[in-house]
Amino acid sequence: MPYTEDRAAWFEGQGLWSQVSATDWRDWTWQLKNRLTTVEQLERYLTLTPEEKAGCLFANQKLALAITPYFFNLIDRNDPHCPIRRQVIPRGDEMVVSSEEMLDSLGEDKHSPVPGLVHRYPDRVLFLVTDRCAAYCRYCTRSRLVSNAQDYNFHPEYEQALRYIEAHTEVRDVLLSGGDPLLLSDKKLDHLLGRLRAIKHVEFIRIGSRIPVFLPQRITAELCEIFKKHGPVWMSIHTNHPRECTQELKDACERLSFAGVPLGNQSVLLRGVNDDADVMQALVHRLLRMRVRPYYLYQMDLITGGSHFKVDVRKGIEIIRALRGHTSGYAIPQYVIDAPGGGGKVPINPDYVEKITEDEVVFRNFEGKIFHYPLKSTPVVTPGGARMPVEVHA
Ligand SMILES: *Cc1c(COP(=O)(O)O)cnc(C)c1O
């Protein structure tokens, strides 16, 4: 069945928590305190499938279970295949480990000069500032270290990392991630951004966060002031399905945007969530309406226990092909595979080029029609002596 959505509707309201005061609901600390973290809490609101129940029992040895009330409301409780549900409720499949999967599939640990810092690319570093998130994505790339479920002993070393960045003048771009950086207090973020801004060679500061999606209440006026003060600070949010684009998220994006934070989105291609061109198109259209530019669409990393989310790369290419030309260029993310073992992000694109010769490029447009672009110029001399360009068409 093709995905259709009510384009006019932006979900809002307190749903299952309508009895809670609006003040509590809008308070991000209330949302965190009232997260659903146990089977019993989940079962109060929905009937878990046996598959989910099995997953919940194991979850805390692998990656903690936690869902904010706000995000839980987005689940369609009558649909065991709900795309929101699949992202945050564990399944027994997480215990299935395939031979190609790895704990540290991106080889981050070997590119880490200081605990919490990954320096893979020449001019930029990934700075993992915490191991906590507001809610846990079951396909998390860093499940080995987030939520402290696996004895990984992850302790980011801010001071050492900052000194490393200070000493490495080639680092012009710092990406704060984790865990979710926006779980740090305002005071800590203010300090961290201030320290980074004071480093002359750091030109570009950005944050990767799913907080706007899991906990939009965290995007307070005070937090926005901090981004304004240390700006420009860029941010990549993380949505996977159009239903995540609620009125609350839209409002949070507006606050960020008005504070001068340019917004991008990263999605992970997930089986049963967004491996469908209509779903993806609805998502990217909603993102543009929220002032968010789709940035990356990731092929899922080879994390342990993630094979039930894996989508064929050919499907990903087909989805990008279905977008290109058919909708605004601004709406189209770059599809990438983060190379296993630590090769960095590599773009994967539909192939439009049929052939390239000395004379021309032959390629197809979005409708599949063939076009030619001449590579050689052939000047012609007119009777009057002027050299006129000539059109070369096959
Ligand atoms: C993704 C990533 C970056 C940022 O890559 P961009 O393509 O510039 O967004 C930097 N360092 C590491 C280790 C990464 O995984």
The ligand as a MOL file (V3000), in Angstrom:
LIG
                    3D

  0  0  0     0  0            999 V3000
M  V30 BEGIN CTAB
M  V30 COUNTS 15 15 0 0 0
M  V30 BEGIN ATOM
M  V30 1 C 30.6520 11.7830 9.8320 0
M  V30 2 C 31.9400 12.1030 10.4180 0
M  V30 3 C 32.4850 13.3850 10.2870 0
M  V30 4 C 31.7830 14.4860 9.5190 0
M  V30 5 O 31.6960 14.1620 8.1520 0
M  V30 6 P 31.0170 15.1780 7.1300 0
M  V30 7 O 30.9480 14.4120 5.8370 0
M  V30 8 O 31.9190 16.3680 7.0460 0
M  V30 9 O 29.6790 15.5440 7.6660 0
M  V30 10 C 33.7010 13.6290 10.8610 0
M  V30 11 N 34.3780 12.6650 11.5220 0
M  V30 12 C 33.8880 11.4140 11.6410 0
M  V30 13 C 34.6940 10.4030 12.3540 0
M  V30 14 C 32.6510 11.0830 11.1100 0
M  V30 15 O 32.1590 9.8570 11.2530 0
M  V30 END ATOM
M  V30 BEGIN BOND
M  V30 1 1 1 2
M  V30 2 1 2 3
M  V30 3 2 2 14
M  V30 4 1 3 4
M  V30 5 2 3 10
M  V30 6 1 4 5
M  V30 7 1 5 6
M  V30 8 2 6 7
M  V30 9 1 6 8
M  V30 10 1 6 9
M  V30 11 1 10 11
M  V30 12 2 11 12
M  V30 13 1 12 13
M  V30 14 1 12 14
M  V30 15 1 14 15
M  V30 END BOND
M  V30 END CTAB
M  END
